[in-house]
Amino acid sequence: MVPEGRPDGAGAGEESARLQAAGSVRKGCDLLANSRHGCLQSRRAQIHQQINRELRMRTGAENLYRATSNARVRETVALELSYVNSSLQLLKEELEGLDGNVDADQPQSEGITVPMIPLGLKETKQLDWATPLKELISGHFGEDSASYEAEIRELEDLRQATRTPSRSEAGLELLTAYYNQLCFQEARFVTPARSLGLLFHWYDSLTGVPAQQRALAFEKGSVLFNIGALHTQIGARQDRSCPEGTSSAVEAFQRAAGAFSLLRENFSHAPSPDMSPASLSMLEQLMTAQAQECVFEGLSLQAPVAPPDCLAQLRLAQEAAQVAAEYRLAHQTMAQPPVQDYVPFPWTTLVHVKAEYFRALAHYHAALALCDGAPVAEAELPALEQIFLGLPASSEPRGPALPQEQEERRKLGKAHLKRAILGQEEALRLHAVCRALRRVDLLQVVLAQALQRSLAKYSELDLEDDFCEAAEAPDVRREQPGPLAKTQRRPEGRPPSFSRVKVADIFHRLGPLSVFSAKNRWRLAGPIHVARGEGGFGFTLRGDAPVLIAAVVPGGRAAAAGLKEGDYIVSVNGQPCRWWKHADVVAQLKGVGDEAVSLQVLTPLQPGGGAEAPGSGDRRPAPWGLLRSQEECAWETPGPAQASPRPLLGWSRKAKRGKTGRRLSPAPQP
């Protein structure tokens, strides 16, 4: 893994107990295993002490950062925070590595692959949901807030668990479940004019500088950022020496790029640099480049070793050229202000190294295709000329033709090898410049082996009597028309699949979101006792969850009791019926016989505070609208079908309205 500046120490105290328990000596192990586990446990204890020390330093620096208004002091403290969080990241990675070595003594990959860049998770502080939610539940919803302590505790426990998710699919499901819950809470408790009043505190992933905001959108955006970051860590940990590992890595980096793209398109005015549009564009391009690299590695595993196949080497050359182009774009975005001010220098250097390495690798495979490949069919020559000679796609060939004689092909291949050697030497030079990369032994091994292969092939082609200096080889084209283009794969960002994690609204007892949310205002009335008359109760019903009083007979028993059109029935004879279907309410009314029924109703209020005008009961109140159905979002509800928010970042989007489409039903007759 490549060192990068990000905080990863919050919540270390909670995780210490779990890690220590996981590393304890198991009964029944042999003496050798006990000794090995004891050494690992001792090292864990040392790392935990260092983590606690770094956390205390970060707390002091953070307090100073908030207290001072001096620009120079704040700049110095920000630099210190970046250094502290980089140390925390390295300690956390070492701790996780020790924990993984307890049961796995063999390396995950037997092959040698280039290291990837994983992104650290944003960290946050513990949050108290109880106070604002209880105020809303008792004040706006008119419910006993004490009866919702279990729901509030469940939400707090879920958020606490997301502070230290496991680096696996289970961790992704945990973050996605919390994100979906935030969509529910935003639709129920947040209005454009009023927030929850909570202060959401998150640390920047790249610099470690704290940022805070009262908008729930910041919480959602930070969780979505962590979903993308967790995908990068899962992709970087895949065993890319086998086809299954490369496919999984491609999928993970595509999901990461999609998460950052979704965040960039929907979140503006970011309070932290890592969530700014420039940073998210950089991260999206970086993950796209890493996905393209995994595509190349998967193609390399399929290529025949001997005898060399010209078309197979051609595809590898094109894929390597595409990877180099993607990394060049990523390096350009990293080198532009303001991103260059807070992107870790090892990241920028590694991306530059990879751009040079894969461009050189493209020339190496082009040389193999020219010198060792079998003769190709005449129909494929135009495509090969465009690849090896850099000719544009045109019906009229331009420039020199691809040589057919073995000697000429050898000279052109030698020219490509020369450029490969120069590029690999440049990659090694850039690697040596960065002190952090010099500690990544695996990267140096990959670069050195590639250079040795190119030098060996160049020596094989370099004849003693070859005094003619070959012309410089052109760049390897990464695009071409014809059937060869089908071999290339362009990985694109894929948004996270929120619908695959089905969750139920924690506060579903408050009622359907289409009615019972902070965006709507109402007045509770009841219990209202309505006796059955000769014509029934004197009202008709419509809709489900909750059932609506569609019409009231003038002069009837319901009108005399005070029921109005547009009222929602929320309780029948003391039984809550906010989630009841139309048939359930009708059956309950029929079951009372000749006795009076006790109803509690909810009267919608206009924005000014008055009740809805008569006649509005023919449809649900227009200002409230309807949210997308639960089936569309693939979310579960514990009661009848419930309207729920779409699990996307809808911070500036309006909920779509829809018609209820329910039939009118008269109240049961005697």
N, C-alpha and C positions, 0 to 999 in steps of 0.2 A: 504494500500500500504506500501511497505517496503522502508525506506529511502535508497538512493543510491547516490553516488557521481557523479554527472553529471551536466553540465551547462544547464540551461534552462531559461536564462534571456535575451539573445539577442533578439531584436525585441519586448521587453516588452513595449517600448514606443508606437509602432504602435498598439499593442494589447490593450493598456490601454483604448484608446477611445472606442473601440468596447465593451470592458467589462463594462465600465461605462455606455455606452448607453444601454446595455442590462440590467443593474441593476437599471435603473432609475424607479421612481414610475410611474405606469401606471394610467391614468385617469379612473375613474369608479370603482376602487377597494374599498373594504370596509376599515374601519379604522384599523382593525386588520392586514389586508394585508399590508396597507401602513406603519404601524409601523414596521412590520417584514422586509419589503423591505428597510426601512430607516436604520435599524440596519445593514443589510447586506451591504448596500452601504457605510456606515461609516467604516465598517471593510475593505471593498475593498480599500478605500482611504488610510487607514493605510498600507495595504499590498503593494500598489503601491509605497508609500514613501520608504518602506523598500527595495523594489526591486531596485529602483533608487539608493539608497545608496550602495547596494551590487554591482551594475553595475559600479559605480564610483570606488569602491575598486578594482574590478576586472581589470578595465582599468589601474589603477596605478600599480598593481602587474604584469600585462602583459607587460607594458613598462619596468619595472625593469627586468623582465625575459629576455627580448630581449637585454637590454643594458649591462647587466653584463656578465662577462666570468668566474666569480668565481663559482666553482662547488658547494661549500657549500651554497652560496647565492641562486643559482638557485634551489637547493634542497629545501631550506626553502620557496622560493617563490612558487614552485610547490605545496608544502603542503598547503600554504595559498590559492592558487587557487582552490585546491580540496575542502577546507573547504567553501570558498565563493560560489562555484557552488553547493555544497550540500545544502547550505542555500537557494540559488535561486530555487533549485528544490522543496524544501519543501514549499517555499512561492508560487511558481507557482501552485503546487498541491492544496494548500489551496484556492488559488484564483479561480481555476477551480471548486473546490467543492462548494464554495459559489455561483458561477454563476449557477451551476446545481441545487442548492436548491431553486432558486427563484420560479420555476414552479413545482418542484417535491418535495413534502413534505414527501412522503413515501420512505422508503429505497428500493433500487433496488431488493434486495433479502430478502425473508422472512426466508430462511434457514441460517444455520451457516456453512460457508465453509472456508477452509484454505486460507489465502491470497497468492497471486501470486507475482512474481517479474517482474514488467514492466521495460523496458529499456528506458532511456532518449534519446531524439533526439540530434544528433549533431547540433551545431549551427554554423552560418557563418556570415560573414560581407557582406555589400552591395557591389555589383560588377558592374564595368563600362564596358559593352560590346561594347559601341559605338566606341571608338577609334580604337581598333584592327580590328573590323569587317568592319568599313568604309575604312580602309587602304587596306584590302584584296579585298573588293568589287570594289574599284576604281583601285587598282594596278593590281591585278591578273585577275579579271573578266572583267575589262574594262567597268564597269557600273558607272552610276552617283550615288555615295554613298548617296547623299542627298535624293534621291527618295526612299531609304530603311529605312528612320528614323522610319516609323510606324512599320516595322518588328522588328527593333532593340528594340524599346520601348515595343513591345509585349513580346519579349523574356525576357527583364529585369523585366517587371511586373510579368511574370510567375515565375521567380526565386525569386522575392521578396515575392510572395505569399507562396512559399514553405518553407520560413523561419519559418512560424507559421501556419502549417497545423492543421486543426481541427482533433480531436481524433475520427475519424469516417471513414466510407467508402469513404466519399467525400474527406477527407484528403489523403487517399490512392490513389484515382484517380488523385488528383492534383500532388502528387509526381511522380506517374507513367507517367503522361503526360509530366512532365518536363524531366524525365529520357529518354523517347522516343525522345523528342526534342534534348537532348544532343547527342543521337545516330545519328540523322540527322546532327547536326552541326559538330560532329567529322568526319563523312564521307565527308562532304563538305569542311570544312575549315582547317582540321588538316592533316599534312603529317608526316611520320616517322622522317624527318629531320627538321621539323619546327612546333612549337606550336603556339598557338594564342598569346602568350606573356602576358597572364593574370596571375595574382597571386591569386590562389584560397586559401582562408583562412578559415579553419574550426577548431572548438574546439573539443578536445577529449571528448567523451561522458562520460567516466569513471573518468578522472582526471581533466578535464577542461583546460589542457595545450594547448595552440594554436599550430597548425601545418599548414604549407603552402607549396604549390607545384604549379609549373607552368603547370603540365600535366593535360589535360582535364579528363584523367582517374581518377584522384583523386576526381574531382567533381562528376563524375559518381559513383564512389565507395561510396562516402559520401552520395549521394542521395539514393543509394541502401541500405546502412546501415540504413538510416532513414526509409525506407520502412519496413525493418525488425523490427526496434524499434517500429514503429507505430502499427505493427501487435501485438507486445507484449502488448502494452497498451490497444488495443481493446480487446485482449483475457483476460486480467486481469480485465476488467470492465464488463464482461459478467455476467449475473445472472445464476450462476451454480446450483441453486436450482431447475431447471426445465430441462428436456431433451434438449429442443431447445437451452438453454444457454450453456450447456456442449458441444453440437455438434459445436456451433459457436466458443467456446473457443478452442476446439481441432483444428478446421480449422485454427484459427488465429495463434496458436503456431506452427502448422505445416508450415504455410507460413513463419513465422519468421525464423524457423530453415532452411527452404529452401533458404531464402534470404542470411543468413549468410554463408551457404554452398556454394552458387554460388559466393559470394564475396571472400571467402577463396580460391576457386579453380582458380579464374581469376585475383586476384589482389595480387601483391607481392611488396616488398619494401615499406611497409606502413610507412608513416611519423608520424603516431600517434599510441599509444599502442592499442586503441580499435579496430583497423583494422589489427592488426598483426595476423598471422595464429594461434598462441596460443590462443589469445583472441577470435577469431571467432570460433575456435573449442570448447572452453568453452561455448560460448553463444549458439552454435548449440546444444550441449549436454544438457544445461539447459532448452532450449525451448522444446526439445524432452521429457525431464523428466516432464515438466509441462503439455505437451499434454497427456502424459501417465497418469498423475494424473487426468486430466479431463475425460479420458476414464474410470478410476475407479469410479469417481463420477457419471458418467452416468450409469454405471452398478449398483451402489448402489441404484439409484433411481428406477431401475427395479426390484430389489430383493424383494421378499415378506417379510412382517414384521412378520406375524404369520399365520400358524405355521412355524417354521424355516425349510427351505429346505436344505438338506445336499449338494446337487449339487450347489445350489445357493450360499451358504456360501463358498463352495470350490472355485467357480469362483472368489468370492470376495477376498479370501485368496491369490489365485494366482495373481490376478491383483495387490493387495497391495504389494505382494512380488516383482512384476515386477517394480512397482513405486519406491520401496525402492532401487532396484538395479540401476535404472536409476539415482536416486539422489546420490547414492554412487559414480557412475562414474562422475557425475557433480562435486561433492565435491572433488574428486581426482584431476580433472583438475584445480579447483580453488586453490588447495593447492600447486600446482607445480609452481616453478619460471619460468618465470617472472610474471605470471598472478597474483600470490598471492600478488605482490607488489602494484597493483593498483585496484584490485577488492574490492569493499566496504566490510568491515568486516560484516555488517548485512546480506549481501547476503550469504557469506560463512557460517555464523552461521545458517541462516534459511534453507539452503540446508541440512546442517548436522542435524538440528532438524527434517526436513521432512524425511530424510533417516531413522532415528531412529523411528519416529512416524509411518511410513507406514510398517516398519518391524514388529513393535509391533502390528499393526493392522492386519497384515497377521496372526500372532499367535492367535489373538483374534477371528478372523473368523474361523480359523481352530478348535479352541476349541468349538465354537458354532456348527460347523458341526459334531464334534464328540459327543458332549453331548446332543444337542437338536435336531439333525437331525433325520429324519426317517430312518429306515433300508434301505440299498441300495442293488441293485441286485448283484448277485455273479459275473457277468461279469464285473462290475465296480470296484471290489475290487483291482485288480492289479494297476489300475491308482490311486486309493485312497492311496494305500500303498506307492507309489512313491511320492505322495504329502505330506502326513502326517509324514512318516518315513524317508524321504530324500533318498529313494532308487533310484539307477540309473535305467534308462530304459534298461531292459534286459529280455530275455526270461526265464532266471533262476533267481528266486527271491533270494535275499540275505538279511541277517539280520532277525530280528523278523517280524512276520506277523502282520497285522493290527488286533487288538483285536476285537472280535465280542460280547463278553459279555459286558453288560451295565456298570458293575463296572470297568472293564479294560479300557473301553472307557472314563469313567469319570476320571480315573487317568491320562490317556494320555492327555485328554482335560485340566485337572488341570495343567499339566506340561506346556502346551502351554500358558495357562493363566499366569502362573508365569513369563514366558519370556515376555509376553505382558506387564505385570505390570513393570518389570524391564526396558523395552525399553521406556515405556511412562514416567517413572520417569527420565530416562536419557534425554529424550527430554525436559522435564520441566526444568531440571537442565541447559541444554544448553541454553534454552530460557532465563533463569534468568541471565546468564552470560553476555549477550549482552544488553547494556543499551537501544539501539535503539529498539530492539525487545520487551523489557519490556513495551514500550509505545503502542505496538500493542495489544490492549486488546482482539481483536477477536481471535488472535492466542492462547493466554493464555486460553481463554474460551474453544476452541476446544481441547486443550491438557488436560485440567482439566476434561472436560466431558468424554473424552476417558478413562482417568485413573479411574474415578468413575465407569464407566460401567464395566471395568475389575475387579475392587475390589469387586463390588457387585456380579458379576458372580462367582468370586473366593470364596467369603463367602458362596455363595449358594452351591458350590461343596465341600467345606471344611467341612467334618464331624468331630464330636467331637472325635470319636474313630478311626480316621484315623491317625495312628502313623507311617505308612510306607511312607518314603520319595520317591516320584516318581522320576524316572530318568529324566535327562534334555531332554526337547523336541528338536528334530532336527529342522534345518531350513526348512521353507516351500519352496518346489521346485516351481519354476515359470514356468517350461516347462515340458510337458509330452506328450507321444504319445497318439493316439486314438482320439475319438470324442470330448473329453473335450478340446483339443487344439483349436478347432474351436471357442470356446467362447472368446478367447483372441484376442486382437487387438493391433498390433504394429504400432503406428503412426510414419510415416516417414516424413522427410522434403519434402515440396513441394515448388518448385520455384515460385516466384511471377508470376502472369499471366499478362505479359506486353501487350499481344494482345487484352485483353478485353477493354483497353482504346485506342480508335482510335484517332489518331492525324494526322494533316496535316503539312507538312514541312513548317515552317514559311517563309523560304527563297526560296519557290518553284519558284518564278519569275526568279531566276537565271538560271533555267533550270534543266533537269534531272540529277540526281547524277551520272549516269553512264558516263557522259561526263564532266559536269560542276562542277568540284571539284578542290581543291587546289593540288591534287595529279597529275593532268594533266596540260599540258602546250599547248597553242595554239596561233595562230595569227589570228586576225580578219581582214578581207578584205572586202571592199565595201564602198559604194554601187557599184556593178558591173552590168552594163547594157548589157543584152544579147538580141539580136533581133532574131526573129523567121526566120529560113531559110526554104528552100524547104523540108529538112528532119527533121524539127523541131528545137528545141534549141540545139541539139547536145550532149545531156547527158541523162543518165538513172538514176533513183532514186531507193532507197531501204531503208527499215526500217521505224520506227516510232520514234518520239520524242527523238532526232531530226532526220529529214530525211537526209539520206546520199547520196551523189553523187557517185554511184557505178561505173560508167564508163563515159568517155568523148571521143566523136568521134574525132579522129585525123583530124585536119584541119577544124573542124566544128566551128560554131559560139561560142560555149561555150569555146572551146580551145583557140580561138582567144581572147576572153574576159579575159582569165586567170584562168578559173575554172579548178580544178584538181580532180583526183580520191581521194576519202577519205575526201573531204571537206563536212562539215555539213552546211546545209542551216539554218540560224537562223533568217532571215527576208526576206519577199517577199513583194515588193512594199511598204516598210516602216512598214509592219505589223509583229511584232514578232511571230515567228512560232516554237520556241524551243519545244513547247509541242504539235505541230500539228501532226496528223497522216499522213500516206503516202497518203491516198485518199484526205485529205484536201489540201495538197500541189499541188497534181496533178490537182485538181479542180480549184485552184487559177491560175495555169499556163494556163489551158485551157481558163480561163475567160479573159485573156489579149488580145485574138484575135491576130491580126497582129502586135500589138504594142510590143515594147521591154519591157522586165521585169527587174526590179531592184532587185538584190539579194545582201544580205550580208551573207558571208560565214565565216566559222571558219576552219582554217587549223591546224590539230594536229601537234605538234612538238615532235621530239624525245627528250629523256633526255638530249642529248648534245646541243639541240637548233635548229637542222635542221628539215626541214619538212619531213613527212613520205615519204618513197620511193614509186614511182609509182607502181601500182598494189596492194597496200594495201587496196584499196577501196573495194575489194571483201569481206572484213570482217572488223569489228570494230577493232581499234588498240589493239593489244594483250596486251601491258603493262597496259592498263587501266582496262581490264577485265570487268565483269558484276557482279552487286550485286544481291542479292536475290530479287525476285519479291515482289511487294507490297502485292499481295494476300497472299503469304506465311506468311508474318508478320502481316496480318490483320490490316494494317494501311491505312488510307484514304489519298488520294491526291486530290487536287482541280482540277487537269487537267487530261490528259490521264494517263494510267497506267505507274507508275514511278518506276524505280529501287530504292531500299532503303535498308539501313543496317538492319541486323537482330537485334532485340531488346534485345541483350544479351551483356555481357561484352566481347567484342572481342578485348581486348587490345593487345593480342599477336597472334591473329589469322588472317590469310589472307582471303580476300574476295574470294569466289568461282567464277570461271570464267564460262561463259556459251556462247552458240551460239545464235546468233540473230534469225536465221531461217526465215528471211524475203525474199520474192520473189523479183526478179529484175523487175523493171517496166520502160519501155522507156518513155522518155519525150513525152508529148502530141504532136501529129502531127497536122499540119494545116488542 
